[in-house]
Amino acid sequence: MTTHHHYHHEGHAIARVGWLRAAVLGANDGILSTASLIVGVASASNDTRQVLVAGAAGLVAGALSMAAGEYVSVSSQADLERADVDREKVELREDPDGELKELTHIYQRRGLAHDLAAEVAKQLTAHDALAAHARDELGLSKATRARPVQAAFASAASFASGAIVPVALTAFVPFHRISIVVMIGSVLLLGLLGALGARTGSAPIGRAVARVMLLGLAAMLLTIGLGRMLGTSL
């Protein structure tokens, strides 16, 4: 007689919080920096083509910069993780009994009785000692493992997805309306992303939306002022 085991798989939002928050922040950065660049150049120029070139250059440069920065940062994290795991391998080889006691103490601190904690530690050690210590002592798992290439692509994509909005608006409106249309469109989208980010982090939505919209508007107004000053002096 064959026994079939059915496992209940659950999808939890917490597994998506990290990448979702990073995506929101990347898109937010792409919108704000590119929109500010566009309205600044538009204030100092009288040619739609120049503004479009500046916006496109800002999109590409920003996406590549985000990718490079994220790759370096996450690579450093990955190096630290590997160093910790390698150190754990040595400790398991040189002092297996001490590592077993350490794992037992970890489970005791989490609420298990000593005998049960010892039994759990023994069975997990027999199954995969390194995985048990990586997960329960170091806090490392497949879900949280540093992935530099994936992080770099995700960062570049999120920035570009935000930056493409002000660039597209610039391409489809008359020159004399570029600044106002880009500002309004960008501020509204910043508000939407602010709401999404606040909801992801269970923060007050109204406050987050107001903050990001006001700061975004202030940044664009400042670049407009700077663009007009430079345009007048050139």
WORARA-V888669 format. One record per residue. N is the residue number from 1. RES is the residue in one small letter. OMEGA is omega in degrees with one decimal (999 if undefined). Layout:
N,RES,OMEGA  N,RES,OMEGA
//
This chain:
1,m,-177.2  2,t,178.5  3,t,179.9  4,h,178.5  5,h,178.7  6,h,-178.8  7,y,179.5  8,h,-179.3  9,h,179.8  10,e,174.9  11,g,-177.5  12,h,-178.0  13,a,-176.7  14,i,179.6  15,a,-178.1  16,r,-173.6  17,v,-176.6  18,g,-176.7  19,w,179.9  20,l,179.0  21,r,178.5  22,a,179.2  23,a,178.9  24,v,-179.8  25,l,178.9  26,g,177.9  27,a,177.6  28,n,178.9  29,d,179.8  30,g,178.6  31,i,-172.1  32,l,-176.8  33,s,-178.4  34,t,178.3  35,a,178.8  36,s,177.9  37,l,-177.7  38,i,-177.8  39,v,176.7  40,g,178.8  41,v,179.3  42,a,179.7  43,s,-179.0  44,a,-174.5  45,s,174.1  46,n,-175.3  47,d,-179.6  48,t,-178.0  49,r,178.7  50,q,-179.9  51,v,178.7  52,l,178.5  53,v,179.0  54,a,179.9  55,g,179.3  56,a,178.2  57,a,177.7  58,g,177.9  59,l,-177.4  60,v,-178.4  61,a,-179.8  62,g,-180.0  63,a,179.4  64,l,178.3  65,s,178.1  66,m,-179.5  67,a,-178.8  68,a,-179.7  69,g,-179.6  70,e,179.9  71,y,-179.9  72,v,-178.0  73,s,-177.3  74,v,175.3  75,s,177.0  76,s,176.9  77,q,179.7  78,a,177.7  79,d,178.7  80,l,178.5  81,e,179.6  82,r,179.3  83,a,178.5  84,d,179.8  85,v,178.1  86,d,177.4  87,r,179.3  88,e,176.8  89,k,179.8  90,v,-179.3  91,e,177.9  92,l,179.8  93,r,-174.9  94,e,-177.4  95,d,-177.3  96,p,180.0  97,d,179.0  98,g,179.0  99,e,176.7  100,l,177.3  101,k,179.4  102,e,178.6  103,l,177.6  104,t,179.6  105,h,177.9  106,i,-178.7  107,y,175.2  108,q,179.3  109,r,178.6  110,r,172.6  111,g,178.7  112,l,173.4  113,a,-173.4  114,h,-177.2  115,d,178.9  116,l,178.6  117,a,179.5  118,a,-179.5  119,e,177.8  120,v,179.9  121,a,-179.2  122,k,-177.6  123,q,178.7  124,l,177.5  125,t,178.4  126,a,-179.0  127,h,179.4  128,d,-174.4  129,a,-177.2  130,l,179.4  131,a,179.7  132,a,-179.9  133,h,178.3  134,a,-177.8  135,r,-169.3  136,d,176.9  137,e,-176.3  138,l,-179.6  139,g,-179.4  140,l,177.2  141,s,178.8  142,k,-177.3  143,a,-175.6  144,t,-176.6  145,r,-179.4  146,a,178.7  147,r,-173.5  148,p,-176.9  149,v,178.9  150,q,-179.9  151,a,-179.6  152,a,179.2  153,f,-179.1  154,a,-179.5  155,s,178.9  156,a,-178.5  157,a,-178.7  158,s,177.4  159,f,-177.9  160,a,-179.7  161,s,175.6  162,g,-175.9  163,a,-177.1  164,i,-177.6  165,v,178.4  166,p,177.3  167,v,179.4  168,a,178.0  169,l,179.5  170,t,-176.2  171,a,-171.5  172,f,177.2  173,v,176.9  174,p,-175.1  175,f,-174.1  176,h,178.7  177,r,-175.8  178,i,-174.5  179,s,-175.8  180,i,-179.6  181,v,179.0  182,v,179.5  183,m,-177.8  184,i,-179.9  185,g,-178.1  186,s,179.9  187,v,178.2  188,l,179.8  189,l,175.3  190,l,177.7  191,g,178.5  192,l,178.3  193,l,176.6  194,g,178.0  195,a,179.2  196,l,178.8  197,g,179.6  198,a,179.5  199,r,178.3  200,t,-178.7  201,g,179.7  202,s,178.8  203,a,177.6  204,p,-173.8  205,i,-177.4  206,g,-179.7  207,r,-179.0  208,a,-179.5  209,v,-179.9  210,a,-178.2  211,r,-175.4  212,v,179.2  213,m,-179.7  214,l,179.1  215,l,177.6  216,g,178.7  217,l,179.5  218,a,179.8  219,a,-179.4  220,m,177.3  221,l,178.2  222,l,-180.0  223,t,174.2  224,i,178.5  225,g,179.0  226,l,179.4  227,g,179.3  228,r,178.1  229,m,-179.7  230,l,179.9  231,g,179.8  232,t,-174.7  233,s,-178.7  234,l,999
//
